[in-house]
Amino acid sequence: MKPNAPVKLEDFIEVEKRKDWLLNKGMKVFSLYDSRSPPFILDVFAEIPFDFDEVYEKRKKIEFEGTVIPVVPIKELIEMKKKTDCLQERADVFYLKRIVQDWKDDLMKKEKGLFGVRWMMDNRQ
């Protein structure tokens, strides 16, 4: 993983540099990308923008190259992105909401399908 910005990855752990980026550059996240899979971007919060303990309890876990990465749940991610003025974040909110709706639609289709199968099983002669 490499930083998206023209800085060293090690710079992110330096508190003073991070404070400078927060105050003077408006940085919210430190973005990393995988040169083998450029569309994959991992955003690491520069400053925790939520109640950490509450969100940590709700976290999702994904595995990437043998490492388990805790991920902010999609509903919390949408709420965080709504708080910014960045055009890209607004676009992300739009598409994340569509993903959530698609998941709901898929779940409802599955539930209706299961209901139909149950009804047929219960009403067979």
C-alpha positions as CSV (number, residue, x, y, z in Angstrom):
1,M,0.0,0.0,0.0
2,K,1.3,3.5,-0.9
3,P,0.1,6.9,0.1
4,N,-2.1,8.7,-2.5
5,A,-0.6,12.0,-1.5
6,P,3.1,12.7,-2.4
7,V,4.4,11.9,1.1
8,K,6.0,9.0,2.8
9,L,3.8,6.4,4.6
10,E,5.9,6.9,7.7
11,D,4.9,10.6,7.8
12,F,1.4,9.7,8.9
13,I,2.6,8.4,12.3
14,E,4.2,11.7,13.1
15,V,1.7,13.6,15.3
16,E,2.9,17.1,14.3
17,K,2.8,16.4,10.6
18,R,-0.7,15.0,10.9
19,K,-1.8,18.1,12.9
20,D,-0.4,20.3,10.2
21,W,-2.2,18.4,7.5
22,L,-5.5,18.6,9.5
23,L,-5.2,22.4,10.1
24,N,-3.6,23.6,6.9
25,K,-4.6,21.0,4.3
26,G,-8.1,20.1,5.6
27,M,-7.2,16.5,5.5
28,K,-9.8,14.1,6.9
29,V,-8.3,10.8,5.8
30,F,-4.9,9.5,4.7
31,S,-5.6,7.5,1.5
32,L,-3.6,4.5,0.6
33,Y,-3.7,2.6,-2.7
34,D,-2.5,-0.8,-3.9
35,S,-0.4,-0.4,-7.0
36,R,-1.5,-3.9,-8.1
37,S,-5.2,-2.9,-7.8
38,P,-5.4,0.9,-8.3
39,P,-9.2,1.2,-7.8
40,F,-8.8,-0.2,-4.2
41,I,-8.3,2.7,-1.9
42,L,-8.0,2.4,1.9
43,D,-8.8,5.6,3.8
44,V,-7.3,5.9,7.3
45,F,-8.9,8.6,9.5
46,A,-6.4,11.4,10.4
47,E,-8.7,12.2,13.4
48,I,-11.5,10.0,14.7
49,P,-14.8,11.8,13.6
50,F,-17.2,9.7,15.7
51,D,-17.6,7.9,19.1
52,F,-15.0,5.3,18.6
53,D,-16.3,2.8,21.2
54,E,-19.8,2.9,19.7
55,V,-18.7,2.4,16.1
56,Y,-16.0,-0.2,17.1
57,E,-18.8,-2.4,18.5
58,K,-20.6,-2.2,15.1
59,R,-17.4,-2.6,13.0
60,K,-17.2,-5.0,10.0
61,K,-14.1,-7.0,9.3
62,I,-12.6,-7.6,5.9
63,E,-9.5,-9.6,5.0
64,F,-6.9,-8.2,2.7
65,E,-3.8,-10.1,1.9
66,G,-4.1,-12.1,5.1
67,T,-4.7,-9.0,7.3
68,V,-8.0,-8.4,9.0
69,I,-9.0,-4.8,8.6
70,P,-11.8,-3.2,10.8
71,V,-14.2,-1.2,8.6
72,V,-16.7,1.5,9.6
73,P,-20.3,0.2,8.9
74,I,-21.9,1.6,5.8
75,K,-24.6,3.6,7.7
76,E,-22.0,5.3,9.8
77,L,-19.8,6.0,6.8
78,I,-22.7,7.7,5.0
79,E,-23.3,9.9,8.1
80,M,-19.6,10.9,8.2
81,K,-19.5,11.7,4.5
82,K,-22.6,13.9,4.8
83,K,-20.7,16.2,7.1
84,T,-18.2,17.3,4.5
85,D,-18.4,19.8,1.7
86,C,-16.3,17.8,-0.7
87,L,-18.1,17.0,-4.0
88,Q,-16.6,13.5,-4.1
89,E,-18.0,12.8,-0.6
90,R,-21.5,13.9,-1.8
91,A,-21.2,11.5,-4.8
92,D,-20.1,8.7,-2.4
93,V,-23.1,9.3,-0.2
94,F,-25.4,9.1,-3.3
95,Y,-23.9,5.8,-4.4
96,L,-23.6,4.3,-0.9
97,K,-27.3,5.0,-0.4
98,R,-28.0,3.2,-3.6
99,I,-25.9,0.2,-2.5
100,V,-27.9,0.1,0.8
101,Q,-31.2,0.2,-1.1
102,D,-30.0,-2.6,-3.5
103,W,-29.1,-4.7,-0.5
104,K,-32.6,-4.1,0.9
105,D,-34.2,-5.0,-2.4
106,D,-32.1,-8.2,-2.7
107,L,-33.0,-9.1,0.9
108,M,-36.7,-8.5,0.2
109,K,-36.6,-10.6,-3.0
110,K,-35.0,-13.5,-1.1
111,E,-37.5,-13.2,1.7
112,K,-40.4,-13.2,-0.7
113,G,-38.9,-16.1,-2.5
114,L,-38.5,-18.1,0.7
115,F,-42.0,-17.2,1.7
116,G,-43.3,-18.5,-1.6
117,V,-41.4,-21.7,-1.2
118,R,-42.7,-22.1,2.4
119,W,-46.3,-21.4,1.2
120,M,-46.0,-24.0,-1.6
121,M,-44.6,-26.6,0.9
122,D,-47.3,-25.9,3.4
123,N,-50.1,-26.0,0.9
124,R,-49.1,-29.0,-1.2
125,Q,-51.6,-31.9,-1.4
